[in-house]
């Protein structure tokens, strides 16, 4: 455990109607990261207040613009601060593990990597179910056809991005297709990257909030129509 929270790595969390869990997510991160940015994307519940009360920087969209837009807003906000050397993108629903984020950040620093992508498919700790796994693997195949990076998990929201790579991100896709778009833009940088094995926690809550099979189908729809 670090003696003081990291001041050079900023965590960016797109936030939409996660009032039940967001405070716990932030509290889990705060011992390790000095700056956590939550972008409230037009939530209709108390998500924004609970994020702010838990100690996060809060940026608000007055209406729901989509996860891609929220991610771009958070990245832009973090980059305004000279202390930001790395950005960690992290989901609001509690499915990501702080330990994995710390491991990815250490790998980036130790090996001078500009991008580290989290992958749930590099080991067998994560069990998304066979239907969701097939859909996600199809999304990986589609993404790899259209980008220069060959990933095992293209739609994992846990990433570490160094400042020089983050400065080249300009997301236009607002829905789930932004995950392919960010891979495309990071691949074009030509900067060094790696994947890192992570465990996704498929709780009853996270499944209900966005990890359902229907959401996976929406990923494929967005890839086709983008």
Backbone bond lengths (Angstrom), bond angles and torsions (degrees), N, CA, C in turn:
res aa  C-N    CA-C-N  psi(-1)  N-CA   C-N-CA  omega(-1)  CA-C   N-CA-C  phi
1 X - - - 1.464 - - 1.518 109.75 -
2 X 1.316 118.30 130.91 1.461 119.83 179.38 1.523 110.55 -66.53
3 X 1.346 115.51 148.86 1.464 119.78 -179.05 1.524 111.30 -70.82
4 X 1.315 116.44 -35.19 1.463 121.20 176.88 1.515 108.64 -132.43
5 X 1.333 117.72 151.67 1.464 119.61 179.23 1.525 111.64 -60.85
6 X 1.324 115.22 144.39 1.461 122.74 179.88 1.531 109.41 -65.29
7 X 1.310 117.07 125.56 1.464 121.52 -178.94 1.518 113.52 -98.32
8 X 1.329 116.88 -4.59 1.468 119.19 -177.43 1.520 113.43 -106.69
9 X 1.331 117.25 -6.82 1.464 121.58 177.55 1.527 108.65 -114.55
10 X 1.311 116.23 118.00 1.461 122.31 -179.41 1.523 109.77 -100.52
11 X 1.321 116.74 134.19 1.463 121.98 177.87 1.524 108.81 -95.38
12 X 1.329 116.02 130.58 1.465 122.29 179.06 1.525 108.66 -114.50
13 X 1.330 116.45 123.60 1.462 122.47 -176.53 1.524 110.15 -124.82
14 X 1.342 118.54 109.06 1.469 119.72 169.41 1.532 108.98 -67.03
15 X 1.323 117.06 134.53 1.462 120.82 -170.39 1.520 110.69 -131.20
16 X 1.335 115.63 124.14 1.465 119.95 176.36 1.525 109.46 -147.72
17 X 1.316 115.91 109.82 1.469 123.13 175.87 1.532 112.62 52.30
18 X 1.320 115.56 55.55 1.466 121.84 177.47 1.535 110.24 -122.71
19 X 1.341 116.96 37.47 1.463 120.74 -175.21 1.524 112.58 -60.09
20 X 1.324 117.49 -29.32 1.462 120.27 -176.35 1.530 113.30 -70.27
21 X 1.337 116.88 -25.87 1.464 118.28 -170.97 1.526 115.16 -126.73
22 X 1.330 118.51 -14.86 1.461 119.39 -169.43 1.523 112.47 -63.26
23 X 1.319 118.66 -36.05 1.464 119.90 179.29 1.521 110.37 -61.08
24 X 1.328 117.16 -42.06 1.457 120.59 178.93 1.517 112.57 -65.56
25 X 1.336 117.08 -38.04 1.464 120.91 177.18 1.524 110.17 -61.79
26 X 1.330 116.92 -46.01 1.464 121.05 -179.53 1.516 110.97 -66.33
27 X 1.311 117.09 -42.97 1.468 120.26 179.79 1.524 111.60 -62.45
28 X 1.330 117.85 -31.98 1.450 120.80 176.37 1.517 112.87 -69.88
29 X 1.333 116.77 -29.05 1.463 121.69 -178.44 1.527 113.05 -86.73
30 X 1.302 117.84 -30.40 1.463 121.51 -169.30 1.528 114.99 -60.49
31 X 1.337 120.71 -33.00 1.469 118.16 176.81 1.526 113.28 -63.91
32 X 1.318 117.37 -17.69 1.461 121.71 -173.28 1.524 114.07 -112.47
33 X 1.328 117.38 -24.57 1.460 121.33 -175.80 1.530 109.48 -128.82
34 X 1.328 115.31 127.28 1.459 119.56 -178.59 1.523 112.49 -73.45
35 X 1.322 117.46 -29.42 1.465 121.10 -173.54 1.524 110.62 -127.74
36 X 1.324 114.71 118.32 1.458 122.87 178.36 1.519 107.48 -123.91
37 X 1.321 116.87 124.55 1.459 122.11 -177.66 1.522 108.82 -109.52
38 X 1.313 116.77 119.56 1.455 121.11 172.95 1.528 108.83 -105.10
39 X 1.319 116.32 127.08 1.463 121.36 176.50 1.519 107.30 -103.99
40 X 1.333 115.70 102.10 1.455 120.21 -179.91 1.526 108.92 -76.73
41 X 1.327 115.52 115.35 1.459 121.30 -171.34 1.531 111.08 -96.86
42 X 1.341 114.86 61.00 1.459 119.41 177.19 1.516 113.75 72.45
43 X 1.326 117.88 34.07 1.469 120.27 -179.55 1.527 111.44 -60.43
44 X 1.330 115.48 147.09 1.464 121.31 177.33 1.526 111.74 -101.44
45 X 1.334 116.85 1.07 1.458 120.41 178.27 1.531 109.40 -112.69
46 X 1.318 117.18 -159.33 1.463 121.86 -175.10 1.525 112.91 -91.46
47 X 1.329 117.46 21.84 1.469 120.51 -176.41 1.525 112.31 -55.55
48 X 1.327 117.47 -47.19 1.461 121.25 -175.60 1.525 111.30 -61.51
49 X 1.312 117.10 -47.67 1.464 120.94 -179.35 1.517 111.32 -62.27
50 X 1.313 116.89 -43.34 1.469 119.54 -177.55 1.525 111.45 -69.01
51 X 1.329 116.97 -33.55 1.464 119.91 175.99 1.523 110.46 -66.37
52 X 1.315 116.60 -45.37 1.463 120.34 179.55 1.524 111.15 -64.98
53 X 1.325 116.64 -43.13 1.465 120.49 179.28 1.520 112.08 -62.85
54 X 1.336 116.58 -29.36 1.464 120.71 179.89 1.521 112.34 -80.04
55 X 1.336 117.74 -7.71 1.459 120.73 174.27 1.506 115.93 108.50
56 X 1.328 117.86 10.22 1.470 120.12 179.80 1.522 110.97 -85.34
57 X 1.334 115.92 152.06 1.457 119.83 163.30 1.525 106.79 -67.04
58 X 1.324 117.12 139.43 1.456 119.94 -177.44 1.522 110.49 -120.86
59 X 1.331 115.54 125.08 1.457 122.61 171.56 1.524 106.01 -120.03
60 X 1.333 116.88 137.73 1.461 119.21 -172.65 1.526 111.64 -122.72
61 X 1.329 115.34 135.23 1.455 122.27 165.18 1.528 107.31 -93.25
62 X 1.320 119.25 129.03 1.466 119.78 -178.89 1.523 113.34 -66.61
63 X 1.338 116.88 -24.63 1.470 121.88 176.28 1.526 107.64 -132.62
64 X 1.316 115.70 162.99 1.453 121.14 179.76 1.523 110.31 -72.99
65 X 1.334 116.20 117.61 1.461 121.98 -178.63 1.526 112.46 -108.07
66 X 1.324 118.20 -11.19 1.454 121.25 179.82 1.517 112.35 106.94
67 X 1.335 114.99 158.79 1.461 120.52 -174.14 1.525 112.78 -63.36
68 X 1.327 116.67 -36.99 1.459 119.09 179.48 1.515 111.87 -62.89
69 X 1.328 116.28 -43.28 1.464 120.68 178.71 1.517 110.80 -64.26
70 X 1.337 116.96 -40.96 1.463 120.43 179.21 1.528 111.01 -64.90
71 X 1.313 116.28 -39.42 1.456 119.85 178.76 1.522 110.94 -64.73
72 X 1.329 117.08 -43.22 1.462 120.43 179.14 1.530 110.95 -63.65
73 X 1.312 117.63 -41.34 1.464 121.13 177.77 1.525 110.77 -60.82
74 X 1.325 116.45 -43.78 1.464 119.92 -179.45 1.513 112.96 -66.53
75 X 1.322 116.60 -40.73 1.465 120.47 178.14 1.524 110.21 -63.59
76 X 1.322 116.29 -45.16 1.462 120.20 179.60 1.528 111.23 -62.15
77 X 1.319 117.14 -40.21 1.464 121.24 178.64 1.524 110.70 -62.68
78 X 1.326 116.86 -46.56 1.465 120.22 -178.67 1.524 111.30 -62.96
79 X 1.326 116.41 -40.01 1.463 120.18 -177.22 1.527 113.13 -69.24
80 X 1.315 117.92 -14.86 1.455 120.78 175.80 1.538 111.84 -69.79
81 X 1.312 116.70 -14.40 1.463 121.24 -175.47 1.528 109.86 -104.26
82 X 1.328 117.92 122.87 1.474 121.53 -177.52 1.526 113.87 -59.07
83 X 1.325 117.42 -24.28 1.469 119.95 -178.70 1.520 112.42 -70.87
84 X 1.337 117.29 -15.48 1.469 120.82 -174.37 1.523 110.47 -79.52
85 X 1.321 115.89 109.32 1.463 121.76 175.99 1.529 111.44 -103.76
86 X 1.317 116.75 -29.56 1.462 123.12 178.51 1.522 109.03 -134.67
87 X 1.323 115.31 149.60 1.456 122.02 172.73 1.522 108.30 -118.70
88 X 1.319 115.73 132.12 1.461 122.60 174.97 1.521 107.14 -110.27
89 X 1.325 118.63 115.82 1.464 120.64 175.80 1.526 107.81 -89.02
90 X 1.321 115.67 134.43 1.465 121.69 -168.58 1.519 108.41 -143.40
91 X 1.329 117.87 138.67 1.458 121.03 -178.82 1.527 111.36 -81.58
92 X 1.337 115.28 153.87 1.463 121.36 -174.11 1.519 113.68 -87.99
93 X 1.329 117.94 -10.42 1.465 119.29 -169.78 1.523 114.31 -94.11
94 X 1.325 117.27 6.18 1.455 120.08 175.72 1.518 115.56 86.86
95 X 1.328 118.10 9.63 1.464 118.84 -177.56 1.533 113.02 -84.46
96 X 1.331 118.37 -15.29 1.457 121.14 179.80 1.523 111.29 -95.15
97 X 1.325 115.91 149.32 1.460 122.60 -179.47 1.522 109.80 -101.91
98 X 1.329 115.30 133.03 1.466 120.21 178.47 1.526 110.27 -60.46
99 X 1.336 116.83 -36.46 1.466 120.57 -179.66 1.521 111.85 -58.75
100 X 1.329 116.40 -37.58 1.463 119.91 179.00 1.525 110.64 -68.82
101 X 1.332 117.13 -41.37 1.459 120.09 178.46 1.522 110.86 -60.53
102 X 1.321 116.83 -41.50 1.463 121.00 179.56 1.536 110.92 -66.50
103 X 1.325 116.39 -40.11 1.459 120.00 178.15 1.515 112.15 -64.58
104 X 1.316 116.75 -39.97 1.458 121.25 178.91 1.523 111.18 -66.72
105 X 1.319 116.08 -40.11 1.463 120.26 178.82 1.528 110.66 -65.64
106 X 1.316 116.94 -40.68 1.468 120.46 177.65 1.523 110.91 -63.58
107 X 1.326 116.81 -41.72 1.461 120.51 177.83 1.524 110.85 -61.35
108 X 1.324 116.94 -44.02 1.466 120.68 179.58 1.523 111.17 -58.86
109 X 1.314 116.12 -43.14 1.461 119.77 -178.97 1.526 111.87 -73.12
110 X 1.313 117.03 -43.57 1.463 120.45 -176.73 1.523 111.96 -65.35
111 X 1.330 117.12 -36.31 1.463 121.14 -175.09 1.525 112.97 -108.57
112 X 1.323 116.87 11.42 1.469 122.55 177.67 1.529 110.87 52.78
113 X 1.326 115.47 51.03 1.462 122.14 179.79 1.524 110.23 -96.46
114 X 1.316 116.07 143.51 1.461 120.57 177.98 1.524 111.87 -87.51
115 X 1.330 116.39 -27.71 1.470 120.41 -177.85 1.521 108.97 -140.94
116 X 1.333 115.70 135.00 1.459 121.35 170.33 1.524 107.24 -127.44
117 X 1.328 116.00 120.33 1.457 122.19 179.03 1.522 109.49 -97.39
118 X 1.324 116.55 132.06 1.457 119.31 172.54 1.514 110.48 -76.90
119 X 1.333 117.11 141.05 1.463 121.17 178.02 1.521 110.75 -133.92
120 X 1.329 115.81 126.35 1.469 121.02 177.18 1.519 111.55 -83.00
121 X 1.340 117.69 -4.95 1.453 121.03 -174.33 1.531 113.66 -107.95
122 X 1.326 117.92 10.21 1.462 120.58 177.10 1.520 112.28 -88.05
123 X 1.326 116.98 -12.46 1.466 120.67 171.72 1.526 107.47 -146.30
124 X 1.319 116.87 -174.81 1.463 119.73 -172.47 1.522 113.39 -108.09
125 X 1.333 118.16 21.69 1.466 119.85 -179.63 1.522 112.73 -73.03
126 X 1.326 117.62 -29.78 1.458 121.48 -176.80 1.517 110.26 -98.14
127 X 1.319 116.31 130.40 1.462 120.82 178.27 1.530 109.27 -122.18
128 X 1.333 117.65 91.60 1.460 120.03 -177.51 1.520 113.97 -78.09
129 X 1.325 117.87 -6.35 1.457 120.96 -172.28 1.521 110.03 93.05
130 X 1.316 116.24 148.65 1.473 118.34 -169.19 1.526 112.22 -69.26
131 X 1.344 117.95 -35.55 1.467 118.88 -179.47 1.527 110.18 -65.68
132 X 1.321 115.99 -48.83 1.461 119.56 -179.97 1.522 110.71 -63.69
133 X 1.339 116.98 -37.54 1.459 120.00 179.70 1.524 110.89 -62.52
134 X 1.326 117.16 -43.42 1.466 120.68 178.72 1.524 110.38 -61.41
135 X 1.324 116.38 -43.94 1.470 120.04 -179.18 1.518 110.97 -64.36
136 X 1.347 116.33 -44.77 1.465 119.61 -179.70 1.524 111.71 -65.77
137 X 1.326 116.60 -38.23 1.468 119.52 177.37 1.530 110.60 -64.78
138 X 1.339 117.08 -35.62 1.457 120.12 175.44 1.518 110.55 -64.56
139 X 1.345 116.18 -41.03 1.459 119.90 177.27 1.526 111.32 -62.29
140 X 1.332 117.11 -37.78 1.462 121.12 176.11 1.521 110.09 -61.70
141 X 1.325 116.10 -44.53 1.468 120.47 -179.27 1.525 110.96 -60.99
142 X 1.335 116.73 -45.10 1.465 120.75 179.18 1.522 110.50 -63.49
143 X 1.328 116.20 -44.64 1.465 120.62 -179.72 1.523 111.43 -61.81
144 X 1.318 116.63 -44.22 1.457 120.07 -178.32 1.526 112.55 -67.07
145 X 1.331 116.95 -24.86 1.465 120.09 175.76 1.520 111.84 -69.22
146 X 1.330 116.37 -28.42 1.463 120.29 -171.51 1.528 113.46 -108.20
147 X 1.322 117.99 -0.46 1.457 120.66 179.96 1.524 109.65 -127.96
148 X 1.321 115.71 167.78 1.463 120.19 -179.80 1.526 112.42 -87.80
149 X 1.326 117.35 -6.33 1.455 121.08 179.82 1.521 110.01 -99.07
150 X 1.308 116.82 140.07 1.456 121.64 178.55 1.523 107.91 -109.19
151 X 1.325 115.07 97.30 1.453 121.48 -175.46 1.520 111.22 -101.53
152 X 1.329 115.62 162.50 1.463 121.00 172.98 1.524 111.37 -98.15
153 X 1.342 117.16 -14.11 1.465 121.66 -178.30 1.523 108.06 -149.73
154 X 1.336 116.05 99.75 1.462 120.22 -172.81 1.518 113.62 -87.23
155 X 1.332 118.04 -17.13 1.464 120.83 -175.09 1.524 110.87 -119.64
156 X 1.314 114.70 50.87 1.462 121.22 174.48 1.525 107.55 -108.40
157 X 1.323 116.96 123.11 1.459 120.83 -175.12 1.506 115.22 -77.33
158 X 1.336 117.99 -4.91 1.461 120.94 179.78 1.526 109.25 -91.59
159 X 1.343 115.27 113.67 1.461 121.58 -178.00 1.519 109.15 -143.03
160 X 1.319 115.96 153.39 1.462 122.14 168.51 1.520 107.13 -118.65
161 X 1.333 116.20 127.12 1.465 121.30 -174.74 1.526 108.79 -130.25
162 X 1.311 116.58 120.69 1.468 120.40 177.98 1.527 109.89 -70.85
163 X 1.330 116.48 156.01 1.472 121.16 -174.88 1.526 112.49 -53.48
164 X 1.330 118.39 -45.01 1.465 119.62 -175.79 1.520 111.65 -63.49
165 X 1.337 117.75 -29.99 1.467 120.37 175.54 1.521 111.00 -79.93
166 X 1.328 116.63 -40.72 1.465 120.59 -178.04 1.526 111.56 -62.77
167 X 1.316 116.34 -33.06 1.466 120.11 -179.47 1.526 112.67 -65.74
168 X 1.330 117.40 -15.91 1.464 120.98 -179.39 1.523 112.79 -99.10
169 X 1.326 116.78 5.73 1.459 120.78 179.10 1.518 109.77 -89.03
170 X 1.324 115.70 129.04 1.464 121.49 176.80 1.522 107.55 -142.55
171 X 1.325 115.63 82.92 1.456 120.91 -173.05 1.522 111.48 -75.02
172 X 1.322 115.73 132.34 1.457 122.01 176.52 1.533 111.37 -111.72
173 X 1.332 116.33 -25.17 1.461 120.42 179.16 1.524 108.83 -77.95
174 X 1.334 116.55 126.94 1.453 119.09 -175.51 1.522 113.46 -95.38
175 X 1.326 118.27 -21.55 1.464 120.16 -177.24 1.535 109.49 -98.43
176 X 1.345 117.87 -151.24 1.459 120.40 -171.77 1.525 112.99 -68.00
177 X 1.338 117.90 -20.75 1.461 120.05 179.74 1.517 112.70 -65.90
178 X 1.334 117.62 -10.47 1.466 119.15 177.26 1.522 110.82 -61.08
179 X 1.341 117.94 -26.87 1.464 120.53 -179.13 1.525 111.01 -65.16
180 X 1.331 117.25 -36.82 1.453 120.42 173.91 1.524 110.79 -71.67
181 X 1.323 116.08 -39.76 1.458 120.52 -179.48 1.531 111.29 -61.13
182 X 1.324 117.32 -42.01 1.463 119.57 -178.61 1.522 110.82 -67.87
183 X 1.339 117.21 -35.20 1.465 120.27 175.28 1.526 109.68 -63.63
184 X 1.326 116.42 -43.92 1.466 121.13 179.60 1.529 110.71 -59.74
185 X 1.327 116.95 -47.05 1.458 120.16 -176.98 1.528 111.88 -69.43
186 X 1.312 117.35 -38.13 1.466 119.48 177.82 1.525 111.11 -69.23
187 X 1.333 116.63 -36.26 1.454 119.46 177.34 1.516 112.42 -63.07
188 X 1.315 116.87 -35.82 1.456 121.15 -179.29 1.526 112.62 -67.94
189 X 1.324 118.17 -19.31 1.464 119.87 179.91 1.518 111.97 -68.47
190 X 1.332 117.46 -25.63 1.459 120.54 -175.92 1.512 113.89 71.69
191 X 1.326 117.24 10.21 1.456 121.38 -178.16 1.529 110.24 -82.61
192 X 1.345 117.87 155.68 1.464 120.91 -175.79 1.531 112.26 -67.51
193 X 1.327 115.87 142.34 1.458 121.05 -177.34 1.521 110.62 -145.95
194 X 1.315 115.33 162.12 1.463 122.00 174.77 1.521 108.50 -148.76
195 X 1.326 115.64 162.46 1.465 121.43 166.65 1.526 108.82 -100.51
196 X 1.320 114.95 157.82 1.465 121.56 -177.85 1.527 108.08 -138.74
197 X 1.350 118.19 131.83 1.471 119.60 -178.70 1.528 112.03 -70.50
198 X 1.328 115.87 125.85 1.461 120.82 179.18 1.524 109.23 -128.48
199 X 1.314 114.81 159.71 1.466 121.14 175.45 1.517 109.19 -108.34
200 X 1.318 117.39 126.86 1.454 121.45 174.05 1.519 109.27 -97.75
201 X 1.318 115.94 133.72 1.457 122.23 -175.91 1.524 109.14 -95.41
202 X 1.325 116.24 99.77 1.455 120.85 -179.59 1.525 109.51 -87.04
203 X 1.323 115.10 81.22 1.459 120.65 175.91 1.524 109.81 -80.28
204 X 1.330 115.81 167.37 1.462 119.00 175.70 1.523 110.22 -58.95
205 X 1.329 116.31 -36.34 1.464 119.99 -178.88 1.527 110.98 -66.78
206 X 1.331 117.02 -49.18 1.468 119.23 -176.35 1.522 111.19 -65.69
207 X 1.338 117.30 -33.89 1.458 119.61 177.37 1.524 110.60 -64.82
208 X 1.322 115.95 -42.28 1.455 119.85 -179.12 1.520 111.83 -68.48
209 X 1.347 116.77 -31.27 1.456 120.41 -175.03 1.522 114.16 -87.42
210 X 1.333 118.67 -16.67 1.456 114.87 -178.69 1.505 114.77 171.56
211 X 1.314 118.39 3.94 1.448 120.29 -178.37 1.517 111.81 -108.76
212 X 1.316 116.63 23.82 1.452 121.27 -179.95 1.519 111.03 -78.36
213 X 1.323 115.18 166.26 1.463 120.35 175.27 1.527 110.24 -60.65
214 X 1.346 117.08 -37.40 1.457 120.17 179.00 1.517 111.08 -59.36
215 X 1.332 117.44 -40.09 1.455 120.04 178.97 1.527 110.67 -65.22
216 X 1.318 116.84 -36.67 1.461 120.11 177.31 1.521 111.09 -64.90
217 X 1.327 116.38 -39.38 1.463 119.85 175.33 1.521 109.99 -61.92
218 X 1.328 117.25 -39.57 1.468 120.73 178.42 1.522 111.49 -60.70
219 X 1.331 117.28 -33.63 1.457 120.78 176.22 1.531 109.75 -59.39
220 X 1.324 116.47 -47.26 1.462 119.74 -179.06 1.532 110.90 -66.25
221 X 1.331 117.63 -39.77 1.453 120.48 178.02 1.522 110.33 -60.01
222 X 1.333 116.66 -45.22 1.463 120.17 -179.85 1.527 111.11 -63.12
223 X 1.333 117.33 -36.74 1.453 120.29 179.04 1.522 111.71 -65.13
224 X 1.337 115.92 -35.60 1.464 120.08 -177.69 1.521 111.32 -75.49
225 X 1.338 117.14 -40.37 1.466 119.81 -171.98 1.514 114.04 -94.41
226 X 1.343 118.25 -6.50 1.465 119.30 -176.24 1.525 111.18 -67.14
